[in-house]
């Protein structure tokens, strides 16, 4: 009887481990908001942004998605991260080398770009608000959004000279990093 129980216990543990490892290898590219990585074209400074790409899907930015005046996780799924290999100036303000979570407060005439020193595992809390503690903000800068030269269905980061541009829908939000 002891051997049967031991065999049963072994099988239960083995099956549980198999299920857990299967979940850990989820293909994130199949998500509605797939993961993406932006890496600067220059190594000085080297900037890496890891994020998930929400799609517009006929919605209005600032109203239906990324509501104006509210802290937004700047992407989808896991927290968006911004990493820089050396001290830089963002819009003329100092930001130390390191890895930050990236939040924004969208607005019709101004977007606030927020670099937070804590990186939560997920971009939003269970109640739906951004998973950010303002006391951990390392830097907040304000920039003016512009009309994008072309419509971008999935939120995308790109480099434009010494600026990093968030492009989404018909909106472009660019901030200088030197």
VEXRO-206190 format. One record per residue: z, x, y of N, C-alpha, C in turn; residue in three letters. Coordinates in pm, whole numbers, always signed. Last residue first. Layout:
# residues N
REC     n.up   n.east   n.north    ca.up   ca.east   ca.north     c.up   c.east   c.north   residu
REC        Z        X         Y        Z         X          Y        Z        X         Y      ALA
...
//
This chain:
# residues 178
REC     n.up   n.east   n.north    ca.up   ca.east   ca.north     c.up   c.east   c.north   residu
REC    -2416    +1946     +6262    -2454     +2086      +6290    -2342    +2177     +6248      UNK
REC    -2541    +1633     +6240    -2449     +1723      +6169    -2498    +1864     +6192      UNK
REC    -2581    +1318     +6395    -2606     +1462      +6397    -2499    +1537     +6322      UNK
REC    -2693    +1016     +6244    -2586     +1092      +6308    -2613    +1241     +6290      UNK
REC    -2861     +701     +6247    -2865      +846      +6231    -2750     +912     +6306      UNK
REC    -2967     +424     +6104    -2845      +472      +6168    -2838     +622     +6142      UNK
REC    -3205     +174     +6113    -3182      +317      +6089    -3060     +358     +6169      UNK
REC    -3319     -133     +5975    -3221       -59      +6055    -3217      +87     +6013      UNK
REC    -3450     -311     +5821    -3525      -260      +5936    -3434     -179     +6030      UNK
REC    -3311     -193     +5525    -3378      -305      +5590    -3463     -251     +5702      UNK
REC    -3192     +121     +5602    -3171        +2      +5520    -3228     -118     +5593      UNK
REC    -3094     +451     +5616    -3203      +357      +5639    -3186     +240     +5544      UNK
REC    -2914     +690     +5772    -2897      +580      +5677    -3007     +481     +5712      UNK
REC    -2981    +1027     +5831    -3014      +889      +5863    -2987     +797     +5745      UNK
REC    -2862    +1307     +5983    -2862     +1237      +5855    -2883    +1090     +5892      UNK
REC    -3019    +1559     +6183    -2955     +1428      +6168    -2964    +1381     +6022      UNK
REC    -3170    +1772     +6238    -3026     +1797      +6221    -2948    +1666     +6211      UNK
REC    -3440    +1630     +6074    -3398     +1743      +6157    -3251    +1773     +6132      UNK
REC    -3339    +1400     +5890    -3438     +1400      +5997    -3394    +1507     +6096      UNK
REC    -3283    +1310     +5558    -3261     +1408      +5663    -3375    +1400     +5762      UNK
REC    -3149     +999     +5433    -3255     +1098      +5446    -3219    +1194     +5559      UNK
REC    -3029     +742     +5219    -2999      +847      +5316    -3114     +947     +5315      UNK
REC    -3081     +391     +5177    -3120      +528      +5146    -3073     +622     +5257      UNK
REC    -3076      +71     +5036    -3012      +164      +5128    -3038     +307     +5083      UNK
REC    -3387      -71     +4956    -3261       -16      +4906    -3205      +85     +5006      UNK
REC    -3599     -141     +5140    -3528      -242      +5060    -3392     -192     +5012      UNK
REC    -3689      -66     +5453    -3638        +2      +5333    -3552      -97     +5256      UNK
REC    -3963      -86     +5675    -3858      -157      +5602    -3820      -79     +5477      UNK
REC    -4009     +174     +5918    -4059       +88      +5811    -3940      +26     +5739      UNK
REC    -3872     +279     +6132    -4018      +278      +6139    -4083     +194     +6029      UNK
REC    -3589      +78     +6235    -3652      +173      +6142    -3804     +165     +6154      UNK
REC    -3434      +61     +6540    -3524       -10      +6448    -3595      +95     +6364      UNK
REC    -3106     +211     +6543    -3240      +190      +6595    -3320     +109     +6494      UNK
REC    -2760     +225     +6645    -2865      +200      +6545    -3000     +183     +6615      UNK
REC    -2571     +481     +6788    -2650      +362      +6814    -2754     +343     +6703      UNK
REC    -2242     +580     +6679    -2385      +605      +6702    -2456     +472     +6725      UNK
REC    -1924     +732     +6678    -2005      +614      +6706    -2148     +655     +6734      UNK
REC    -1696     +864     +6434    -1791      +881      +6544    -1870     +752     +6560      UNK
REC    -1397     +978     +6305    -1477      +858      +6330    -1567     +887     +6450      UNK
REC    -1225    +1170     +6064    -1313     +1166      +6180    -1384    +1031     +6186      UNK
REC    -1036    +1122     +5872    -1044     +1258      +5926    -1127    +1260     +6054      UNK
REC     -817     +867     +5790     -946      +898      +5852     -940    +1038     +5912      UNK
REC     -580     +783     +5686     -641      +900      +5623     -779     +933     +5681      UNK
REC     -513     +550     +5810     -428      +666      +5839     -489     +795     +5781      UNK
REC     -680     +357     +5696     -718      +416      +5824     -637     +541     +5858      UNK
REC     -776     +349     +5376     -652      +350      +5454     -684     +426     +5582      UNK
REC    -1006     +151     +5197     -983      +258      +5294     -849     +239     +5361      UNK
REC    -1197      -21     +5048    -1083       +51      +4990    -1053     +175     +5075      UNK
REC    -1285     -322     +5214    -1311      -180      +5189    -1183     -110     +5144      UNK
REC    -1212     -632     +5037    -1218      -549      +5157    -1238     -402     +5118      UNK
REC    -1186     -764     +4794    -1319      -756      +4852    -1327     -670     +4978      UNK
REC     -953     -763     +4649     -975      -877      +4739    -1110     -874     +4809      UNK
REC     -962     -516     +4521     -981      -637      +4442    -1009     -759     +4529      UNK
REC    -1149     -299     +4742    -1027      -341      +4673    -1056     -472     +4601      UNK
REC    -1439      -89     +4704    -1367      -204      +4760    -1242     -231     +4677      UNK
REC    -1528     +147     +4579    -1548      +129      +4723    -1476      +12     +4786      UNK
REC    -1319     +334     +4356    -1410      +221      +4380    -1416     +195     +4529      UNK
REC    -1155     +553     +4370    -1253      +547      +4262    -1356     +437     +4286      UNK
REC    -1125     +701     +4701    -1085      +606      +4597    -1192     +601     +4488      UNK
REC    -1051     +981     +4852    -1168      +926      +4782    -1119     +832     +4673      UNK
REC     -936    +1055     +5174     -901     +1008      +5039    -1025     +945     +4977      UNK
REC    -1029    +1113     +5428     -989     +1225      +5342     -950    +1184     +5200      UNK
REC    -1324     +970     +5560    -1185      +951      +5519    -1148    +1056     +5415      UNK
REC    -1524     +920     +5824    -1503     +1017      +5717    -1355    +1012     +5682      UNK
REC    -1725     +669     +5953    -1587      +710      +5926    -1584     +802     +5805      UNK
REC    -1915     +562     +6217    -1924      +637      +6092    -1786     +698     +6069      UNK
REC    -1995     +263     +6370    -1894      +367      +6358    -1909     +429     +6220      UNK
REC    -2273     +159     +6552    -2214      +175      +6418    -2110     +285     +6427      UNK
REC    -2386      -70     +6794    -2313       +53      +6764    -2263      +47     +6620      UNK
REC    -2512     -312     +6824    -2544      -207      +6920    -2477      -74     +6892      UNK
REC    -2428     -454     +6597    -2563      -474      +6646    -2606     -359     +6738      UNK
REC    -2253     -257     +6354    -2257      -341      +6473    -2400     -352     +6521      UNK
REC    -2045     -149     +6081    -2175      -183      +6140    -2158     -270     +6264      UNK
REC    -1852      +96     +6017    -1830       -36      +6077    -1961      -69     +6146      UNK
REC    -1833     +279     +5709    -1894      +249      +5839    -1840     +115     +5888      UNK
REC    -1723     +561     +5513    -1721      +419      +5548    -1794     +402     +5680      UNK
REC    -1699     +792     +5263    -1777      +755      +5381    -1774     +604     +5398      UNK
REC    -1461    +1033     +5166    -1522      +903      +5141    -1587     +861     +5273      UNK
REC    -1532    +1388     +5147    -1474     +1271      +5213    -1535    +1143     +5156      UNK
REC    -1478    +1729     +5098    -1537     +1605      +5044    -1459    +1487     +5100      UNK
REC    -1540    +2011     +5318    -1470     +1934      +5216    -1547    +1812     +5173      UNK
REC    -1484    +2160     +5636    -1554     +2163      +5507    -1473    +2083     +5405      UNK
REC    -1391    +1941     +5907    -1369     +2056      +5820    -1452    +2044     +5692      UNK
REC    -1550    +1853     +6197    -1516     +1803      +6064    -1506    +1925     +5973      UNK
REC    -1551    +1796     +6552    -1530     +1883      +6434    -1491    +1808     +6307      UNK
REC    -1824    +1634     +6720    -1682     +1634      +6685    -1660    +1717     +6557      UNK
REC    -2097    +1613     +6760    -2021     +1699      +6850    -1872    +1710     +6820      UNK
REC    -2182    +1462     +6546    -2191     +1403      +6679    -2102    +1480     +6778      UNK
REC    -1994    +1680     +6374    -2065     +1553      +6355    -2063    +1483     +6490      UNK
REC    -1992    +2011     +6298    -1968     +1915      +6406    -2057    +1795     +6378      UNK
REC    -1825    +2173     +6021    -1941     +2129      +6097    -1895    +2047     +6217      UNK
REC    -1730    +2409     +5777    -1691     +2330      +5893    -1817    +2298     +5974      UNK
REC    -1922    +2373     +5470    -1857     +2452      +5575    -1814    +2359     +5688      UNK
REC    -2030    +2195     +5288    -1981     +2324      +5238    -1914    +2412     +5344      UNK
REC    -1951    +1851     +5252    -2013     +1956      +5332    -1948    +2089     +5297      UNK
REC    -2002    +1527     +5126    -1945     +1660      +5105    -2024    +1762     +5186      UNK
REC    -1919    +1200     +5096    -1992     +1291      +5185    -1925    +1426     +5168      UNK
REC    -1941     +917     +4879    -1880     +1043      +4920    -1976    +1126     +5002      UNK
REC    -1859     +579     +4825    -1960      +674      +4871    -1889     +800     +4917      UNK
REC    -1689     +453     +4539    -1685      +495      +4679    -1797     +594     +4709      UNK
REC    -1889     +252     +4314    -1790      +355      +4343    -1796     +392     +4491      UNK
REC    -2056      -28     +4452    -1989       +28      +4335    -1882     +131     +4372      UNK
REC    -2247      +64     +4745    -2198       -32      +4647    -2125      +45     +4537      UNK
REC    -2236     +135     +5094    -2301      +144      +4964    -2247      +36     +4874      UNK
REC    -2012     +137     +5280    -2137      +213      +5296    -2204     +240     +5161      UNK
REC    -1795      -29     +5293    -1787       +89      +5205    -1912     +176     +5207      UNK
REC    -1705     -134     +5618    -1792      -148      +5502    -1788      -19     +5422      UNK
REC    -1510     -314     +5839    -1524      -189      +5765    -1604     -217     +5639      UNK
REC    -1684     -528     +6067    -1593      -511      +5954    -1618     -377     +5886      UNK
REC    -1880     -562     +6261    -1740      -559      +6303    -1639     -540     +6192      UNK
REC    -2116     -728     +6056    -2084      -661      +6182    -1935     -672     +6212      UNK
REC    -2120     -696     +5699    -2097      -776      +5821    -2058     -692     +5943      UNK
REC    -2287     -625     +5466    -2237      -528      +5564    -2211     -598     +5698      UNK
REC    -2471     -931     +5444    -2424      -807      +5382    -2387     -708     +5492      UNK
REC    -2507    -1143     +5621    -2488     -1171      +5479    -2433    -1051     +5403      UNK
REC    -2481     -981     +5871    -2437     -1120      +5854    -2405    -1146     +5708      UNK
REC    -2558     -725     +5853    -2472      -760      +5966    -2419     -902     +5957      UNK
REC    -2869     -801     +5717    -2767      -698      +5738    -2689     -734     +5863      UNK
REC    -2951    -1084     +5538    -2948     -1026      +5672    -2834     -926     +5683      UNK
REC    -3149    -1088     +5232    -3029     -1114      +5312    -3039    -1046     +5449      UNK
REC    -3357    -1014     +5069    -3376     -1128      +5157    -3257    -1163     +5245      UNK
REC    -3255     -779     +4941    -3278      -903      +4864    -3288    -1026     +4954      UNK
REC    -3151     -521     +4998    -3144      -628      +5098    -3159     -764     +5030      UNK
REC    -2949     -345     +4761    -3079      -393      +4808    -3058     -507     +4908      UNK
REC    -2739      -52     +4750    -2757      -198      +4751    -2896     -233     +4807      UNK
REC    -2708     +228     +4582    -2806      +170      +4673    -2815      +17     +4665      UNK
REC    -2426     +444     +4596    -2504      +346      +4522    -2586     +268     +4622      UNK
REC    -2387     +803     +4645    -2372      +662      +4683    -2447     +573     +4585      UNK
REC    -2316    +1115     +4773    -2331     +1037      +4649    -2298     +892     +4681      UNK
REC    -2445    +1364     +4965    -2391     +1228      +4973    -2421    +1160     +4840      UNK
REC    -2404    +1688     +5076    -2435     +1605      +4961    -2368    +1469     +4981      UNK
REC    -2516    +1960     +5264    -2454     +1827      +5267    -2500    +1752     +5144      UNK
REC    -2479    +2276     +5381    -2524     +2201      +5264    -2445    +2070     +5263      UNK
REC    -2576    +2362     +5718    -2477     +2337      +5614    -2541    +2263     +5497      UNK
REC    -2747    +2533     +5504    -2653     +2565      +5611    -2659    +2461     +5720      UNK
REC    -2942    +2477     +5331    -2815     +2516      +5271    -2711    +2548     +5378      UNK
REC    -3143    +2187     +5388    -3098     +2319      +5429    -2967    +2351     +5356      UNK
REC    -3179    +1935     +5306    -3289     +2027      +5278    -3253    +2170     +5316      UNK
REC    -2897    +1778     +5146    -2967     +1828      +5264    -3075    +1928     +5224      UNK
REC    -2918    +1523     +4913    -2880     +1662      +4934    -2963    +1714     +5050      UNK
REC    -2808    +1215     +4793    -2881     +1283      +4900    -2828    +1425     +4907      UNK
REC    -2830    +1025     +4505    -2770     +1141      +4568    -2863    +1193     +4674      UNK
REC    -2743     +705     +4365    -2839      +798      +4425    -2761     +914     +4485      UNK
REC    -2712     +429     +4132    -2661      +547      +4203    -2774     +633     +4258      UNK
REC    -2826      +86     +4196    -2819      +211      +4119    -2765     +328     +4201      UNK
REC    -2731     -212     +4192    -2727      -112      +4299    -2713      +25     +4232      UNK
REC    -2759     -328     +3940    -2833      -387      +4052    -2837     -294     +4175      UNK
REC    -2787      -61     +3693    -2709      -150      +3779    -2798     -212     +3887      UNK
REC    -2920     +131     +3555    -2958        -8      +3526    -2881     -108     +3612      UNK
REC    -2802     +369     +3606    -2931      +345      +3672    -2979     +202     +3649      UNK
REC    -2581     +388     +3444    -2561      +337      +3580    -2693     +308     +3652      UNK
REC    -2528     +329     +3133    -2641      +376      +3211    -2635     +313     +3349      UNK
REC    -2215     +427     +3002    -2296      +321      +3062    -2408     +383     +3145      UNK
REC    -2039     +584     +2865    -2174      +634      +2882    -2268     +525     +2934      UNK
REC    -1807     +446     +2837    -1806      +557      +2931    -1947     +609     +2958      UNK
REC    -1863     +270     +2631    -1848      +217      +2765    -1856     +328     +2868      UNK
REC    -1864     +448     +2418    -1985      +373      +2450    -1980     +316     +2590      UNK
REC    -1601     +529     +2410    -1702      +629      +2447    -1834     +560     +2480      UNK
REC    -1482     +287     +2331    -1449      +346      +2460    -1555     +447     +2502      UNK
REC    -1590     +253     +2073    -1615      +154      +2176    -1590     +213     +2314      UNK
REC    -1483     +481     +1944    -1628      +463      +1953    -1662     +364     +2063      UNK
REC    -1210     +427     +1957    -1263      +546      +2024    -1414     +534     +2043      UNK
REC    -1200     +198     +1793    -1160      +191      +1934    -1217     +308     +2012      UNK
REC    -1276     +308     +1547    -1359      +206      +1611    -1326     +193     +1759      UNK
REC    -1057     +483     +1502    -1194      +535      +1510    -1286     +436     +1580      UNK
REC     -842     +303     +1489     -845      +406      +1593     -987     +459     +1612      UNK
REC     -921     +157     +1260     -897       +90      +1387     -906     +189     +1503      UNK
REC     -930     +357     +1061    -1051      +284      +1099    -1037     +216     +1234      UNK
REC     -654     +427     +1054     -756      +527      +1088     -885     +458     +1135      UNK
REC     -542     +184      +968     -505      +240      +1098     -609     +341     +1145      UNK
REC     -658     +167      +712     -682       +62       +810     -654     +114      +952      UNK
REC     -545     +395      +593     -690      +385       +607     -727     +282      +712      UNK
REC     -273     +321      +603     -318      +442       +671     -469     +438      +694      UNK
REC     -276      +91      +438     -237       +78       +577     -286     +199      +658      UNK
REC     -351     +214      +199     -437      +111       +255     -406      +95      +404      UNK
REC     -132     +381      +156     -264      +441       +174     -361     +341      +237      UNK
REC      +75     +198      +119      +83      +288       +232      -55     +349      +262      UNK
REC       +0      +81      -118       +0        +0         +0       +0      +87      +126      UNK
//
